[in-house]
Each structure stands twice: as C-alpha cells, then as structure tokens.
C-alpha cells in the first residue's frame, strides 16, 4: 500500500471527523537555518559551517551564531549533516558481559571520551559470542548508523566462533592478545603479574602460590605465564596453579585448600574478588594476614581499601584503556589509524597492609642470619 495515501481512522468516528484534530495538532515549523542566519547577521553557509563544527569561522562570529541558535531553539539536523559529512557522530560498543568490574569501568571511560569528542554511544550486550550473535549485533549497529565499533571481549572468543569483524566498519578490540588483524588496547597484564610476584619475593617469601582465573581467559593466561616466568627467573619452581572463575566464592574455596598447607606464606590472586575470598578462608582457618600469609590481588577495586586488612593489589588504569580505544577508533574513522596497532597501558603496584615479610621460620636461612646480625649490631 502507498504509504502517502494511508489514512489513520479512529474506531467509531467518521473519517472526515478524525482528520480534523490531526490537522490541528500539526506541529509548528521550528526555526530554520535561515532564521538563525538572519538573527546572527551572517549567511546560511556560515551557520552550516558552525553546525558542522568546522574551524574556518572567526571565534566572534561563531559565538554569535551559537547564541542565535540557543535563543531561537535551533537544533541542527543530524541526519542531514551525516549525509553531507559521511559521519553520524555515533559509536557502537559490543560487550560480552556487564558484570565485570573492569568492563564497566572501561565502558564508563569510553562513554566519557566519546562524549568529549562529540559522539554518542550505543551499547549492544552479547551474552554468547557466536557468529550469529556478533553478526546480529553488527547489523543492529549498522541500522543505527554508527561510524565505528569498540568490542569489549577477548579476541579468542571471536576466533573460536569463527567470527570476522566487518572490514567496512572501523573497529577496536579491548583485549590482551595481539595478532588478529584489528587494533587492540589492553592493560599490560604481564607487567602487573610480575610486579605482584616480585613484591612477594622481595619481602623474603620462598614461594608464591597463584590463584588463577579461568583457563579460557587471555588476561588470566598472561598473568599466570608472567607469574611462572618471574618465579623461574628467581630459581624457583612454580607450584600447581589453582584456577577460579573470578568470583569471591571460587577464591574462598581455593583459599580453604591453601590454608591447610603451612608452607603457603604468599598468594597472588588473579583478581581482587578471588583475593577477598582467599582472605576470608585464611581468617576462618586461623591464618593471620599478613603475619602468617601475605596476599596480593589484581584490579584495585574501590572496595579493596576496605578489605581486612586493606589489600595490596595491582592497579589497572581502565580509564586510559577506554580513552585510548576511542582515540584509536577516531583515527580510523578519520583515515589515519592503523589496523596493526596494539596499545598496552602500564600497571602499577599498590602496597597496603595485606603483605609483609614471612614468618621467621619460613624465611631463607640467609635472610634470618642477616636479621640476627642486624639485631646484634
């Protein structure tokens, strides 16, 4: 049916009656670009330049146009501007999970950076990263006319599902593994794990146990590999890794096993939630923190300062990850970015009260001798 000839009728009311109220409700025409030009004393072309954010307009003239827009209530037609510029000033975000602390912090940073650049953000959560769901998310974003996409879940999920990101739409993946053919931004996971492990070794612990994340996670894998490598470089054979699922409960259950081993004096947990669970287990089993057992986490949750004792942890700059992902994406949109870019954001060590030197009997003989000598001196 021809849409222009369609008539909407009200049940029980003759068509000729129902049409009259609709005519009365017809919206009054809003201010036009010509109205703004007249009020500001400039040409319509100048108003168009200001609306499109072009810089070839004098500051005083620009302010005069903006004041006229505000006074008249004029709003530029985004669709028309997009047709002229080829850009919609909109960015899509495809995210695997909203429950992760890191993901939510990163999303907040993305939204802030995009807004500062004059872009809006459309979020599409994907619960199951399969070919169909990710492709469907892309199609939905295309329908909403986005200029580019930030993907916040690990690239191996894309690879395992045989998913290829569309080449005609700029994209950045926030991930910890390079080599997939699209730009990536991530925290330096290996650096953080090395900081955590070395901190415990420097305190005098002869061994560092690791509560790892899921084996399917690249972040967890990189942290585990770096922990193992740091121990090996110190001439220490790494103990078996105990894998959790990032949850506090999994850290608690693993902590119960470790608490029963008197040789365990230092634990590096792959995230703060699992560290919290392990701390609870130690408290319940009578293992004091940090007098008997030192624990280090990873993430630096806001709540980590309220753990008892406050948690020593690795700080991730999620804001920088989000900001850099937007910067990279905007470069691609402008045609100046590279698909081979892999940006890593440094981590930092935050030392609080959950770590200390090991109990006297657990220290290496050389360390004990040095302390005795120092006490005599």
N, C-alpha and C positions, 0 to 999 in steps of 0.2 A: 504494500500500500504506500502511495506517495505521502511522505511524512507531512508535507506542506498542506495537504488537503484534509488532514486528520482533525476531527472536531472532538473535544472532550465534553461529554454531556453529564449533567447531574441527574441521577435517577429521580423520576417523578416530576421533573421540571422541564418544560418545553425548551428545545434548543435555543430558540430566539431569546428566551429569558436568561438562560445560563450564560450566554455570551456577553451580556451587558456588564455584569460585575467584573468579569475578567478584563474587559476593556478599561474599566475604571481603575483596576489595580495595576495597570501597566506602569512600570517604573519610570520615573522621570529620568531623562538623559543626564548622565553625570558630566562633570567638566571635561572638556576635550583638551587636546594638546594645544589647539588654537587659543582656547581660553587662558591657558597658562602663559602662552607666549605674549598675549595681549596684556595680561596683568603684570608680567615681568618686564615688558618693553623690549622683548627680543624676538627673534624669528622662531618659527616652529622647529627648524633644523637644530637650533641651539638647545631647545627643550629636549629634543630627541637625543642629542649628544649627552646631556646631563642624565637623562633617564637610563642610558646605556652605560653609564659610568666611564665615558671617555674623558681623557685628560686634556684635550685641546680646547678647554674653555677656561677663561680667566676666573680666578677664585671669587672675585666680587660678583661677576655675572652668574657664576654657578650658585652662589648663596642667594642671589635674588630669585633665581628660578626655583630653588628648593623652598624658599619662603612662600612663593606664589603657589607651589604645589600643595604646601601644607595648609595655606589659607583657603584654597578652593576645594581641598579634599581630593586632589587628583592622585590617582594611582596608575602607574604605567601598566600597560597591557603586557604581562609576562609572556603570553603566547606569541604575540606579535614580535616582541623583542627576540624571542627564541628563534623565530623563523628568519629574522634578519641576521642574527649572530651565529646561528647554528648551535647555541648552547642554551640549556634550560635552567642553569644555576641550581641543579639538584644532584645530590649524590646518594646512591643506594648503598646499604650495608646489609650483607648476608652474614648471619651469625648462627653458629651451631648450638650454643647454649647461653641462656641468660642468667644461669645460676652461679657462674664462676665470678669470683671477686675480680680477677684480672680482666675478664671480658667486659664487665660492667664499668670498671674504671676506664678501660680503653675506649668503650663506646661513648662515655661522657666526654673524653678528650676529643674524639672525632667530631662529635656534635658541636663542641665549643669552637674547634679550629675551623670547621666548615662554616659555621655561622659568622665568624670573624672575616671569612673570605667572601661572604655574601651568598653562601649556598645553604639550601635546606637539606635535610637528611630523611630518607625513607628507610625504615628498618624492616627486613624480612627474616624472621627466625626460621631456622631449618632444624627440625628435630632429628631427622635421619638423613645423613648426607649421601644420597644415592643419585644416580644420573637423573632420574625423573624429578626429584625434589629440587635439586640445584638448578636444573634447566628450567623448571617451572618458576623458581624464584627470579631467574634472569628475565624470563618472559614478562613476569609481573612488573619488574622494574622498567623494562623497555616500554611497557604500556603507560607507565607513569612518567616516562620521558626523563631519564636520568643521564647525566653526562659521563658518569663513571661509577665504579663499584669498589668498595672495600670488603674483602672476605675475611671474616674472623673465625676461622677454624683451620686446623692443621692441614697442610697440603697433602699429606699422605692419605687423608680421607678422600680428597679429590682423586688422587691417583688410584687408590684401591677400588674406587667406584667407577673407574674409567671415565672420569669427568674432565672435559677440557673447557677452560674458560673461553668465552667468545672472543675472537681476535678483533672484532669491530667495536668493542666497548672497553675503554681503559679500565684496568683493574690492579689492585694491590692486595696481596695476601699477608696478613699478620700471622707469622708462622716462625718456626725455629729450624727450618730445613731448606737449604738452597737447592737450585738445580732443576726447577720445574718450569722454567721458561717465562715466569712473570715476576715483577718486582715483589720483594718481601721486606718486611720490617719486623724486628723482634728484639727482645731483651737478650743480652749476652748471657745465655743460660750457663755455659761452661765456666765463664768467669765467676759467676755467683757461687757455683758449687765449689770451685777452687778456693774462693775466699772463705767459705764456711768450713771446709775440711782443714785448710791450713791454719785457721784460727784455733781450732781444737788441738791440732798437733803442736802449735806454738805454745799452748798452755801446758803442754807436757803429757798429754794423753798418748798412750802407746798404740791405741786402736780407735777407729771411728766407725761406728755402725751406721748403716744407711736405711732409712725407711723411704723406699722409692715410690714414685707414682705409678700409674697404670703402664703396662708394657706397650700399649698402643699409642702412648703419647710421646711425641718427639721431644717436648720440653722435659719430660721425666727422663727420657733416654739420654739426652745431652747432660743433664745434671748427674745422672748415675755414672756415665762414662768419665766425666771430669772428676768426680769423687774418687773413682777407682784409679785413675791416672795419677792423681795427687798422692794417694797412698803409695802407689808403686814407686813414684819418684822419691819418696821418703824411705824406700826399702821395706815397706810393709805390705804383706799380702792381704788383700781385701777380704772381709768375711762375706758370707752369703747375703744377698740383698733381700729384704723383706718388703714385698710390694703391697701398697694400699691402693685405695681408689680416690684419693684426695680428701676423703671425708674424715671428720674427727673420730667417728666410730672405728674406722679402719686403723687409725693411729693408736687408738686405745687398745684394741685387740692385739696389735703387734707389740705395743708397749708392755702388755701383761707378760708376753713371752720374754721380752728383753729384761724385764725387771727381775725375773728369776735367775738371770745369769750375772753372778757377781763380777765377772770380768768386764761387763759393759759399764764403761765410765763416760763415754761420749757418744752422742747420737746426732746425726744430721738428717733431719726430715725434709722431704722434697717440697713441702708447703707448710704454712703456719697451722692450718687446721689439723693436720696429722701430728704436728709437734704438740699441739694442745692436748690431743688425745693421749699421746705418749706421756705427757706430764701428769695427766690425771692418773694413769696406770702406775707411774712411779710413786705418786703420793699415796695411793691405796696400798701399795706393797711396802711402804716404809722406806723407800729410797729417796733421800733428800736431794733437792735441786737447788744449787749446783754442788753442794758439798760431796754428794756421792755420784751424781750423774749430771753431766753438762748436756744441754740440748740446744740445737740451732735449727731455726726454721727457714722458710723461703717465701717471700712476698711482701712482708712488712705490713700486715693488716693494721688498720687503725686500732683494733682491739688488742693487738699484741703487747701494747704497753700496759694493759690491764690483766694480762696473764699473771699467775703467781708461781714463781717470780716473773717479772717482765721479761719477755722473750728476746734473746739475741737472734737476729734474723738477717736475711739478705733483702735489701730494698730494691724493688723493681720500679722504674720510672714509667708507669703506664701512660702518664700524660704525654711524655715525649714520644712514646710509640704511636699513640693516636695522632699527635700533631704531625709527626714525620710521615705517617701514612697518607694524610691529607695533602701535605706538601708534595709528595711524590706523585699522587694522583693528579693534582692540579697541573703539575709539569707535563704529565702525559696528555692531559686534555689540551694543553697549550701546544703540544707537539714538540716539547723539549726534553721529555723524560726518556729513560732507557728501561727496557724490559729486563735487562740483566742486573739491575740494581739490587743489592742485598744490604740493608742497613741494620747494624746492630747497635743497641742502646746499652751503654755501660750500666753495671750494677754497683751497689755499694754495701759495705758491711756496717750493720747497726748493732753495736755491742751493748747489751743490757745486763740483767742480773742472772740469767739462766745458765751462764757458763763461768767456769773457774778452773783452777788447776785441779788435777785429780787427787783423790785421797792419798795420803802419804805412802801407804803400802802399795799403791798402784803405779807410783812413779818409777821411771827407769832408774837403776842404781846410780848412774852418773848425776842425774838431777838431784837425787837425795843427798849424795855426797857434797854437791855444790852448796846445797842449802845448809847442811851441817857446818861446812866450813865458813859460810857467811855468818851463821849464828854465833860461832866461836869468835869470829873476828869482831 
